[in-house]
Amino acid sequence: MNIKPQVDRWVFPHDNHGVIVLAEGRLLNLGCATGHPSFVMSCSFANQVMAQLDLWVSRNGKQADGKAKYETGKVYILPKELDEKVARLHVEKLGAKLTVLSEDQAAYMGVKVAGPYKPLTYRY
């Protein structure tokens, strides 16, 4: 049964329970996107890939406190280092040229040369 565009409910006849399916099961970024420029989608997909790679690489690792970097069943914000890496990979396509901060510049701004450049409380 169609609930609204891009939202359908499928009911299982044997017990009448159902599931809600978005975008006919397609990847939501593609299936439900309306009007997003390809550049924005490229940044979004790159962030997803970077997150997946970080999850995979960190799957068995422990932090200094002995806990896993990512715990099962929790939702995490993409680390700023990964988000900034995606930005660096894309900014040239906007016609901009990035340079690397000098040690003096980084010290003045109170950040590491490699970033992240915004505090954890800052939301992009």
N, C-alpha and C positions, 0 to 999 in steps of 0.2 A: 504494500500500500504506500503510495507516495504521500508524504507528509507535507513537504514543500520542496522547491527546487533543490536538488543535490542531497535530499534527505528522504530515505525510504525505510519502511519497516517491513521486515520479512517475518512471517509468523509460521511456526512449525505446527502442522496440523495435529500431530499425535498428542501434544500436550498444551497447545496454544501459547507457548512462550515465544518470544520474538527477539530479534536483534535489529538494531538501527544501523543502517549502512549509509555512509557518507560517500558522495561522489561515485556511486555505483561500484565502490571498492577500489577505485583508482587512488593513486597517491594524492593526498589532499591538496598539496601545493599546486599540482597540475589540474586536478579535477574540479576544485572549487575556486580556483583563482579567476578573478574577473578584472581585467585591465591592468595587471601588473606588468611593467616593462620587463623584457628578458634580462636586463642587467640586474634588476632587483631579484629576480628569480635565481639568477646565477649566484648571487651573494648568499641567498637563502640555502640553495643546494650545497654550496661550498661549506657553509656553516654546519649543515647536517652531516656532511662527509667528515669534516674535521672532528665533530663530536663523536661520530661512530668510531673513527680511528683511535681517538683518545680513550673511549670506553674499552676498545679491544686491547690496546697496549697496556692499559691500567688494570686489566681484569684480575690479575694475580698479585699486583703490587700492594704494598702497605705503606702508609704514611709514617712519619716519625712517631706518632702516638699509637701505632700498631693497628689502626683501623684501615679498612679499605678506602681508597680514594672515592669510590662510588659504591653506595650500598644499594642492594636490590630493593625495589619497591619505593624508592624516593625519586623526586624530580629535582633536577639541578639546572641552574642557569649556566649557559655556555661560558667557560672561563674566558676572561677578557683577553688573555694571551692568544687564544684561538680566534676570537672575533677580530682582533687587530691583525692577525696574520692574514685572514681572509680579506680584510680591508687593504692591506699592503698588496696582495695579489691582484686586486681589482682596480686600484686607484689609477694605475697607468692608463687604463682604458678610458678614463675620464679626461685624459690629456694632462695630468699632473705628474710631477716627478718628485718622489720622496728622497730625502737624504737621511742619513743616519745621524742621530744626535751625537754631539761630541760629549765627552765626559763632563766638561764644564756646563754645557746646556742641561744635561740630565741632572747634575747636582743642583743647578739653579731651580729646576722645576720639581726637584724632590722625587725623581723617578729613576728607574734603571734605564740604561741605554737601550735595551731590547724591549722595554715595556713591562707590564702594561702602563699606559699613560694616564689612565683615569683611576680614581679610587674605587674600591668595590661597591661603594654606595651609589656611584654614578650609573645611570641607566641610559643606554644609547637610544 
